[in-house]
């Protein structure tokens, strides 16, 4: 079973820099290293354990596929045990 925050992803930018970059530039369309298209946008969580916290949301074909909170950034899996590392790497490269 996958654990939350399992696996490390080597990123150059911290979460706050990535979130601010997205807030400034708006939603961006990107591709993972395997050419999977997705988009990323900065937001604030409205409910749950992370209510009121900044979040980076990742979408494929208009549907949310994952999200990164500050505690998830730099890990391959997020708090919900969803794979986000490939999205974080692609966003980090464009920043």
ZATI-218304 format. One record per residue: residue number from 0; chain; x, y, z of N, C-alpha, C, O in turn. Coordinates in steps of 0.001 Angstrom, whole numbers, m for minus. Layout:
! ZATI-218304
seq:NUM&mol:A&nxx:X&nyy:Y&nzz:Z&caxx:X&cayy:Y&cazz:Z&cxx:X&cyy:Y&czz:Z&oxx:X&oyy:Y&ozz:Z
...
! end
This chain:
! ZATI-218304
seq:0&mol:A&nxx:844&nyy:m1186&nzz:0&caxx:0&cayy:0&cazz:0&cxx:888&cyy:1248&czz:0&oxx:1891&oyy:1315&ozz:710
seq:1&mol:A&nxx:508&nyy:2198&nzz:m784&caxx:1237&cayy:3451&cazz:m879&cxx:943&cyy:4298&czz:354&oxx:m200&oyy:4385&ozz:803
seq:2&mol:A&nxx:1974&nyy:4913&nzz:889&caxx:1828&cayy:5812&cazz:2030&cxx:1747&cyy:7252&czz:1545&oxx:2292&oyy:7582&ozz:492
seq:3&mol:A&nxx:1069&nyy:8115&nzz:2304&caxx:1030&cayy:9522&cazz:1927&cxx:2445&cyy:10088&czz:1984&oxx:3237&oyy:9725&ozz:2854
seq:4&mol:A&nxx:2745&nyy:10969&nzz:1057&caxx:4048&cayy:11627&cazz:930&cxx:5180&cyy:10643&czz:650&oxx:6336&oyy:10909&ozz:977
seq:5&mol:A&nxx:4847&nyy:9518&nzz:50&caxx:5862&cayy:8524&cazz:m295&cxx:6643&cyy:8989&czz:m1513&oxx:6080&oyy:9625&ozz:m2404
seq:6&mol:A&nxx:7910&nyy:8686&nzz:m1560&caxx:8764&cayy:8985&cazz:m2701&cxx:9174&cyy:10439&czz:m2768&oxx:8383&oyy:11338&ozz:m2484
seq:7&mol:A&nxx:10408&nyy:10656&nzz:m3142&caxx:10942&cayy:12018&cazz:m3254&cxx:11061&cyy:12430&czz:m4711&oxx:11392&oyy:11621&ozz:m5578
seq:8&mol:A&nxx:10788&nyy:13694&nzz:m4964&caxx:10938&cayy:14290&cazz:m6284&cxx:11891&cyy:15470&czz:m6110&oxx:11666&oyy:16337&ozz:m5264
seq:9&mol:A&nxx:12952&nyy:15501&nzz:m6908&caxx:13956&cayy:16561&cazz:m6808&cxx:13460&cyy:17797&czz:m7562&oxx:13458&oyy:17822&ozz:m8793
seq:10&mol:A&nxx:13046&nyy:18809&nzz:m6821&caxx:12517&cayy:20036&cazz:m7415&cxx:13415&cyy:21219&czz:m7052&oxx:13958&oyy:21278&ozz:m5949
seq:11&mol:A&nxx:13564&nyy:22153&nzz:m7980&caxx:14400&cayy:23333&cazz:m7743&cxx:13640&cyy:24433&czz:m7017&oxx:14227&oyy:25187&ozz:m6241
seq:12&mol:A&nxx:12346&nyy:24529&nzz:m7264&caxx:11525&cayy:25588&cazz:m6675&cxx:10720&cyy:25050&czz:m5508&oxx:10281&oyy:23901&ozz:m5528
seq:13&mol:A&nxx:10525&nyy:25880&nzz:m4487&caxx:9703&cayy:25451&cazz:m3363&cxx:8226&cyy:25672&czz:m3684&oxx:7894&oyy:26307&ozz:m4685
seq:14&mol:A&nxx:7352&nyy:25154&nzz:m2843&caxx:5918&cayy:25234&cazz:m3074&cxx:5444&cyy:26677&czz:m3185&oxx:4673&oyy:27009&ozz:m4086
seq:15&mol:A&nxx:5896&nyy:27532&nzz:m2280&caxx:5437&cayy:28923&cazz:m2294&cxx:5797&cyy:29616&czz:m3598&oxx:4991&oyy:30377&ozz:m4132
seq:16&mol:A&nxx:6986&nyy:29368&nzz:m4118&caxx:7398&cayy:29955&cazz:m5403&cxx:6519&cyy:29435&czz:m6539&oxx:6101&oyy:30202&ozz:m7406
seq:17&mol:A&nxx:6244&nyy:28148&nzz:m6532&caxx:5403&cayy:27552&cazz:m7585&cxx:3978&cyy:28096&czz:m7515&oxx:3391&oyy:28429&ozz:m8545
seq:18&mol:A&nxx:3430&nyy:28185&nzz:m6334&caxx:2068&cayy:28691&cazz:m6156&cxx:1988&cyy:30150&czz:m6607&oxx:1057&oyy:30533&ozz:m7315
seq:19&mol:A&nxx:2954&nyy:30953&nzz:m6201&caxx:2956&cayy:32370&cazz:m6582&cxx:3132&cyy:32529&czz:m8088&oxx:2499&oyy:33393&ozz:m8696
seq:20&mol:A&nxx:3988&nyy:31702&nzz:m8700&caxx:4186&cayy:31759&cazz:m10147&cxx:2865&cyy:31479&czz:m10866&oxx:2526&oyy:32161&ozz:m11833
seq:21&mol:A&nxx:2128&nyy:30484&nzz:m10398&caxx:836&cayy:30167&cazz:m11005&cxx:m190&cyy:31271&czz:m10759&oxx:m983&oyy:31584&ozz:m11646
seq:22&mol:A&nxx:m182&nyy:31854&nzz:m9584&caxx:m1109&cayy:32960&cazz:m9310&cxx:m836&cyy:34132&czz:m10248&oxx:m1767&oyy:34786&ozz:m10720
seq:23&mol:A&nxx:430&nyy:34393&nzz:m10515&caxx:813&cayy:35499&cazz:m11395&cxx:506&cyy:35191&czz:m12857&oxx:29&oyy:36058&ozz:m13589
seq:24&mol:A&nxx:776&nyy:33962&nzz:m13281&caxx:654&cayy:33585&cazz:m14690&cxx:m680&cyy:32935&czz:m15057&oxx:m980&oyy:32763&ozz:m16238
seq:25&mol:A&nxx:m1467&nyy:32580&nzz:m14069&caxx:m2743&cayy:31920&cazz:m14335&cxx:m2554&cyy:30440&czz:m14639&oxx:m1441&oyy:29915&ozz:m14590
seq:26&mol:A&nxx:m3647&nyy:29789&nzz:m14950&caxx:m3617&cayy:28360&cazz:m15275&cxx:m2723&cyy:28130&czz:m16482&oxx:m2791&oyy:28871&ozz:m17463
seq:27&mol:A&nxx:m1876&nyy:27093&nzz:m16410&caxx:m961&cayy:26802&cazz:m17514&cxx:m1170&cyy:25375&czz:m18013&oxx:m1506&oyy:24475&ozz:m17243
seq:28&mol:A&nxx:m967&nyy:25188&nzz:m19309&caxx:m1016&cayy:23865&cazz:m19926&cxx:401&cyy:23348&czz:m20039&oxx:1287&oyy:24043&ozz:m20535
seq:29&mol:A&nxx:613&nyy:22125&nzz:m19579&caxx:1941&cayy:21521&cazz:m19549&cxx:1872&cyy:20080&czz:m20030&oxx:795&oyy:19564&ozz:m20331
seq:30&mol:A&nxx:3039&nyy:19431&nzz:m20098&caxx:3122&cayy:18001&cazz:m20407&cxx:4104&cyy:17357&czz:m19446&oxx:5125&oyy:17947&ozz:m19093
seq:31&mol:A&nxx:3780&nyy:16133&nzz:m19024&caxx:4704&cayy:15382&cazz:m18180&cxx:5881&cyy:14919&czz:m19042&oxx:5884&oyy:15118&ozz:m20256
seq:32&mol:A&nxx:6865&nyy:14312&nzz:m18414&caxx:8027&cayy:13801&cazz:m19158&cxx:7640&cyy:12679&czz:m20115&oxx:8415&oyy:12335&ozz:m21008
seq:33&mol:A&nxx:6447&nyy:12103&nzz:m19940&caxx:5936&cayy:11069&cazz:m20852&cxx:4910&cyy:11638&czz:m21820&oxx:4128&oyy:10893&ozz:m22411
seq:34&mol:A&nxx:4911&nyy:12965&nzz:m21983&caxx:4051&cayy:13686&cazz:m22934&cxx:2559&cyy:13632&czz:m22616&oxx:1735&oyy:13786&ozz:m23516
seq:35&mol:A&nxx:2204&nyy:13419&nzz:m21368&caxx:803&cayy:13459&cazz:m20968&cxx:413&cyy:14912&czz:m20715&oxx:1000&oyy:15564&ozz:m19852
seq:36&mol:A&nxx:m570&nyy:15430&nzz:m21457&caxx:m973&cayy:16821&cazz:m21259&cxx:m1788&cyy:16989&czz:m19970&oxx:m2580&oyy:16121&ozz:m19601
seq:37&mol:A&nxx:m1577&nyy:18108&nzz:m19305&caxx:m2339&cayy:18448&cazz:m18111&cxx:m2263&cyy:19951&czz:m17908&oxx:m1477&oyy:20630&ozz:m18569
seq:38&mol:A&nxx:m3065&nyy:20466&nzz:m17010&caxx:m2985&cayy:21877&cazz:m16656&cxx:m2818&cyy:21997&czz:m15146&oxx:m3179&oyy:21097&ozz:m14388
seq:39&mol:A&nxx:m2261&nyy:23128&nzz:m14733&caxx:m2040&cayy:23392&cazz:m13310&cxx:m2533&cyy:24789&czz:m12991&oxx:m2391&oyy:25711&ozz:m13794
seq:40&mol:A&nxx:m3116&nyy:24935&nzz:m11806&caxx:m3565&cayy:26258&cazz:m11388&cxx:m3445&cyy:26396&czz:m9882&oxx:m3555&oyy:25418&ozz:m9142
seq:41&mol:A&nxx:m3220&nyy:27620&nzz:m9441&caxx:m3137&cayy:27927&cazz:m8020&cxx:m4537&cyy:28196&czz:m7490&oxx:m5373&oyy:28779&ozz:m8180
seq:42&mol:A&nxx:m4780&nyy:27771&nzz:m6272&caxx:m6090&cayy:27955&cazz:m5664&cxx:m5918&cyy:27974&czz:m4149&oxx:m4803&oyy:27862&ozz:m3639
seq:43&mol:A&nxx:m7022&nyy:28116&nzz:m3442&caxx:m7064&cayy:28007&cazz:m1980&cxx:m8123&cyy:26975&czz:m1639&oxx:m9224&oyy:27002&ozz:m2189
seq:44&mol:A&nxx:m7792&nyy:26070&nzz:m737&caxx:m8713&cayy:25006&cazz:m358&cxx:m9839&cyy:25569&czz:499&oxx:m9600&oyy:26388&ozz:1386
seq:45&mol:A&nxx:m11066&nyy:25131&nzz:233&caxx:m12236&cayy:25640&cazz:944&cxx:m12726&cyy:24732&czz:2064&oxx:m13499&oyy:25172&ozz:2916
seq:46&mol:A&nxx:m12294&nyy:23479&nzz:2080&caxx:m12821&cayy:22556&cazz:3093&cxx:m11788&cyy:21478&czz:3405&oxx:m10731&oyy:21405&ozz:2779
seq:47&mol:A&nxx:m12116&nyy:20655&nzz:4373&caxx:m11259&cayy:19535&cazz:4728&cxx:m10118&cyy:19932&czz:5648&oxx:m10085&oyy:21035&ozz:6193
seq:48&mol:A&nxx:m9178&nyy:18999&nzz:5807&caxx:m8046&cayy:19200&cazz:6715&cxx:m7174&cyy:20384&czz:6326&oxx:m6517&oyy:20977&ozz:7181
seq:49&mol:A&nxx:m7163&nyy:20734&nzz:5042&caxx:m6300&cayy:21812&cazz:4556&cxx:m7084&cyy:23096&czz:4266&oxx:m6610&oyy:23950&ozz:3517
seq:50&mol:A&nxx:m8263&nyy:23238&nzz:4846&caxx:m9118&cayy:24400&cazz:4590&cxx:m8354&cyy:25708&czz:4819&oxx:m7705&oyy:25900&ozz:5847
seq:51&mol:A&nxx:m8452&nyy:26595&nzz:3835&caxx:m7797&cayy:27894&cazz:3915&cxx:m6354&cyy:27902&czz:3448&oxx:m5738&oyy:28965&ozz:3383
seq:52&mol:A&nxx:m5799&nyy:26742&nzz:3120&caxx:m4404&cayy:26649&cazz:2689&cxx:m4292&cyy:26805&czz:1173&oxx:m5216&oyy:26457&ozz:437
seq:53&mol:A&nxx:m3146&nyy:27333&nzz:706&caxx:m2905&cayy:27364&cazz:m733&cxx:m2739&cyy:25939&czz:m1262&oxx:m2253&oyy:25053&ozz:m559
seq:54&mol:A&nxx:m3150&nyy:25741&nzz:m2505&caxx:m3060&cayy:24430&cazz:m3138&cxx:m2766&cyy:24628&czz:m4617&oxx:m3198&oyy:25612&ozz:m5218
seq:55&mol:A&nxx:m2035&nyy:23696&nzz:m5196&caxx:m1837&cayy:23654&cazz:m6644&cxx:m2642&cyy:22464&czz:m7138&oxx:m2435&oyy:21330&ozz:m6708
seq:56&mol:A&nxx:m3574&nyy:22747&nzz:m8059&caxx:m4468&cayy:21714&cazz:m8575&cxx:m4020&cyy:21304&czz:m9973&oxx:m3658&oyy:22150&ozz:m10790
seq:57&mol:A&nxx:m4047&nyy:19998&nzz:m10242&caxx:m3631&cayy:19440&cazz:m11523&cxx:m4834&cyy:18808&czz:m12212&oxx:m5573&oyy:18038&ozz:m11599
seq:58&mol:A&nxx:m5028&nyy:19135&nzz:m13493&caxx:m6182&cayy:18673&cazz:m14259&cxx:m5747&cyy:17951&czz:m15526&oxx:m4736&oyy:18301&ozz:m16135
seq:59&mol:A&nxx:m6518&nyy:16938&nzz:m15918&caxx:m6391&cayy:16299&cazz:m17222&cxx:m7775&cyy:16287&czz:m17850&oxx:m8747&oyy:15848&ozz:m17235
seq:60&mol:A&nxx:m7851&nyy:16776&nzz:m19082&caxx:m9121&cayy:16844&cazz:m19808&cxx:m10226&cyy:17498&czz:m18980&oxx:m11375&oyy:17057&ozz:m19001
seq:61&mol:A&nxx:m9864&nyy:18558&nzz:m18248&caxx:m10829&cayy:19325&cazz:m17480&cxx:m11223&cyy:18739&czz:m16136&oxx:m11991&oyy:19355&ozz:m15397
seq:62&mol:A&nxx:m10708&nyy:17551&nzz:m15802&caxx:m11041&cayy:16898&cazz:m14540&cxx:m9837&cyy:16934&czz:m13606&oxx:m8711&oyy:16660&ozz:m14021
seq:63&mol:A&nxx:m10081&nyy:17277&nzz:m12336&caxx:m8974&cayy:17305&cazz:m11381&cxx:m8449&cyy:15892&czz:m11150&oxx:m9205&oyy:14972&ozz:m10839
seq:64&mol:A&nxx:m7128&nyy:15744&nzz:m11313&caxx:m6481&cayy:14448&cazz:m11128&cxx:m5646&cyy:14400&czz:m9863&oxx:m5316&oyy:13316&ozz:m9383
seq:65&mol:A&nxx:m5300&nyy:15554&nzz:m9317&caxx:m4488&cayy:15581&cazz:m8110&cxx:m4280&cyy:17002&czz:m7639&oxx:m4597&oyy:17965&ozz:m8337
seq:66&mol:A&nxx:m3738&nyy:17108&nzz:m6440&caxx:m3437&cayy:18417&cazz:m5888&cxx:m2231&cyy:18312&czz:m4970&oxx:m1955&oyy:17272&ozz:m4371
seq:67&mol:A&nxx:m1533&nyy:19420&nzz:m4887&caxx:m387&cayy:19491&cazz:m3998&cxx:m582&cyy:20621&czz:m3009&oxx:m814&oyy:21771&ozz:m3383
seq:68&mol:A&nxx:m482&nyy:20267&nzz:m1741&caxx:m397&cayy:21254&cazz:m683&cxx:1080&cyy:21445&czz:m380&oxx:1917&oyy:20714&ozz:m910
seq:69&mol:A&nxx:1408&nyy:22404&nzz:453&caxx:2811&cayy:22648&cazz:768&cxx:3485&cyy:21389&czz:1308&oxx:4636&oyy:21109&ozz:972
seq:70&mol:A&nxx:2772&nyy:20628&nzz:2146&caxx:3365&cayy:19424&cazz:2745&cxx:3601&cyy:18307&czz:1719&oxx:4382&oyy:17390&ozz:1973
seq:71&mol:A&nxx:2936&nyy:18381&nzz:569&caxx:3048&cayy:17344&cazz:m464&cxx:4159&cyy:17639&czz:m1469&oxx:4678&oyy:16722&ozz:m2105
seq:72&mol:A&nxx:4526&nyy:18906&nzz:m1618&caxx:5495&cayy:19337&cazz:m2618&cxx:6826&cyy:18628&czz:m2382&oxx:7334&oyy:18614&ozz:m1261
seq:73&mol:A&nxx:7380&nyy:18050&nzz:m3415&caxx:8647&cayy:17324&cazz:m3295&cxx:8475&cyy:15841&czz:m3016&oxx:9454&oyy:15114&ozz:m2848
seq:74&mol:A&nxx:7219&nyy:15394&nzz:m2967&caxx:6925&cayy:13970&cazz:m2783&cxx:6201&cyy:13456&czz:m4023&oxx:5489&oyy:14202&ozz:m4696
seq:75&mol:A&nxx:6390&nyy:12176&nzz:m4315&caxx:5739&cayy:11609&cazz:m5493&cxx:4244&cyy:11399&czz:m5260&oxx:3452&oyy:11505&ozz:m6197
seq:76&mol:A&nxx:3853&nyy:11103&nzz:m4023&caxx:2445&cayy:10932&cazz:m3669&cxx:2018&cyy:12032&czz:m2703&oxx:2808&oyy:12468&ozz:m1865
seq:77&mol:A&nxx:764&nyy:12483&nzz:m2819&caxx:271&cayy:13546&cazz:m1946&cxx:m395&cyy:12975&czz:m690&oxx:m294&oyy:11780&ozz:m411
seq:78&mol:A&nxx:m1070&nyy:13840&nzz:57&caxx:m1767&cayy:13439&cazz:1295&cxx:m2828&cyy:12373&czz:1059&oxx:m3105&oyy:11555&ozz:1935
seq:79&mol:A&nxx:m3422&nyy:12390&nzz:m139&caxx:m4475&cayy:11430&cazz:m477&cxx:m3937&cyy:10197&czz:m1186&oxx:m4706&oyy:9381&ozz:m1693
seq:80&mol:A&nxx:m2614&nyy:10063&nzz:m1222&caxx:m1929&cayy:8934&cazz:m1859&cxx:m2126&cyy:8913&czz:m3378&oxx:m2112&oyy:7855&ozz:m4006
seq:81&mol:A&nxx:m2311&nyy:10105&nzz:m3950&caxx:m2440&cayy:10268&cazz:m5397&cxx:m1073&cyy:10620&czz:m5967&oxx:m347&oyy:11430&ozz:m5391
seq:82&mol:A&nxx:m722&nyy:10012&nzz:m7102&caxx:559&cayy:10327&cazz:m7749&cxx:518&cyy:11750&czz:m8302&oxx:m334&oyy:12076&ozz:m9128
seq:83&mol:A&nxx:1437&nyy:12591&nzz:m7845&caxx:1517&cayy:13964&cazz:m8326&cxx:2924&cyy:14345&czz:m8753&oxx:3126&oyy:15424&ozz:m9310
seq:84&mol:A&nxx:3894&nyy:13488&nzz:m8507&caxx:5291&cayy:13824&cazz:m8770&cxx:5561&cyy:14264&czz:m10196&oxx:6326&oyy:15202&ozz:m10420
seq:85&mol:A&nxx:4940&nyy:13598&nzz:m11166&caxx:5175&cayy:13929&cazz:m12573&cxx:4623&cyy:15309&czz:m12908&oxx:5168&oyy:16005&ozz:m13765
seq:86&mol:A&nxx:3539&nyy:15711&nzz:m12235&caxx:2979&cayy:17046&cazz:m12446&cxx:3891&cyy:18107&czz:m11826&oxx:4171&oyy:19139&ozz:m12437
seq:87&mol:A&nxx:4341&nyy:17837&nzz:m10615&caxx:5224&cayy:18779&cazz:m9922&cxx:6527&cyy:18987&czz:m10701&oxx:7017&oyy:20110&ozz:m10815
seq:88&mol:A&nxx:7079&nyy:17894&nzz:m11235&caxx:8321&cayy:17999&cazz:m12022&cxx:8111&cyy:18874&czz:m13257&oxx:8947&oyy:19727&ozz:m13553
seq:89&mol:A&nxx:7029&nyy:18680&nzz:m13967&caxx:6761&cayy:19458&cazz:m15180&cxx:6555&cyy:20926&czz:m14835&oxx:7067&oyy:21795&ozz:m15541
seq:90&mol:A&nxx:5832&nyy:21220&nzz:m13789&caxx:5634&cayy:22608&cazz:m13378&cxx:6950&cyy:23225&czz:m12947&oxx:7250&oyy:24361&ozz:m13314
seq:91&mol:A&nxx:7733&nyy:22500&nzz:m12183&caxx:9028&cayy:22991&cazz:m11732&cxx:9936&cyy:23341&czz:m12903&oxx:10659&oyy:24336&ozz:m12849
seq:92&mol:A&nxx:9907&nyy:22533&nzz:m13963&caxx:10743&cayy:22783&cazz:m15155&cxx:10378&cyy:24095&czz:m15842&oxx:11258&oyy:24815&ozz:m16314
seq:93&mol:A&nxx:9088&nyy:24409&nzz:m15901&caxx:8649&cayy:25606&cazz:m16628&cxx:8902&cyy:26886&czz:m15821&oxx:9072&oyy:27960&ozz:m16398
seq:94&mol:A&nxx:8927&nyy:26772&nzz:m14517&caxx:9191&cayy:27940&cazz:m13668&cxx:10643&cyy:28336&czz:m13855&oxx:11103&oyy:29299&ozz:m13240
! end
